Amino acid sequence: MDLSCFWVWLRRFFRRKFHSTGGTFYSQQTGSHQVFVNFVNSQTQTEAEQVRSLEIELFSWTKNSCRSLEIPLNIGRFHHLLSLTVTGCGLTNLPWSFVYLKSLVYLDLSHNKFICLPNFIGCLTSLETLNLESNTLMMLPTALIELTNLKILNLANNETLVAPSYAICMRGIPTVMRALAMRSSRKNLWQNSKAYYDPADSTTEAAGDVPTLVVLAVNVILQSDLDYLSQAHVPKKLKSLIREKLDEKRKSLNVAKCSSCMTYFSNVIEFEGHVCKQQSI
């Protein structure tokens, strides 16, 4: 059985499995992306919680358009969703409401345009199968090590991967997880360095001071890649602080120095993907 046949079989297997749970299965293999969006947005909280599987495939659509589609924010209502397939839609990002899909077991995001997955992918702790075939991935998020139930990870046709490298990713889940674990244990010593002198740096709080709750909130938002700036309910003061932090990040140095092997790197991606001299995967 070749790889493509295997994924067709696996998808049918999960479809039969989720039907047996008594939930609703929604599939749209052709047609308009808007129909899928309307379905997701039209479901009440009670109706959404009855849905066990969602599937949309739009390969023919993306061939005629360079515009990327998006998964609606209301996908977060589907708390009991077990299987989600969104392929061939030109996706480049996931909505932050994915953090509510705690029951998700099967996730197929193949044939899209992802460069990197957001860190909150690590919240999907029930995930057993993750299909990322045929994207343009450059880096895997360290948060993948939180997916302790993951049994199948498909990264085929992502030759652009550099962190970890594509060769390492093709060795299987244990090797990928070891590489990500090594990454989590080291730090970029130049992470907070700036390319210019800022007098305000001399008036910052001492290292031993406890940061305020606002500062903690801003740091968590930035680390999680959550899009709070587009949300109407977020206080203006918090948005202002987030913008300031993002501006600092843009002005920061794009070079890195590893705390483990003390090697210098010309960019952060190379730092994230490197293997320390004293380590082996």
PyMOL commands that set and color helices and strands:
alter all, ss='L'
color gray80, all
select helices_A, chain A and resi 3-19+33-42+45-48+59-63+73-77+96-100+119-123+142-146+166-169+173-184+199-203+213-224+236-251+268-273
alter helices_A, ss='H'
color red, helices_A
select strands_A, chain A and resi 24-28+51-57+83-87+106-108+129-131+152-154+256-257+264-265
alter strands_A, ss='S'
color yellow, strands_A
deselect
rebuild
show_as cartoon
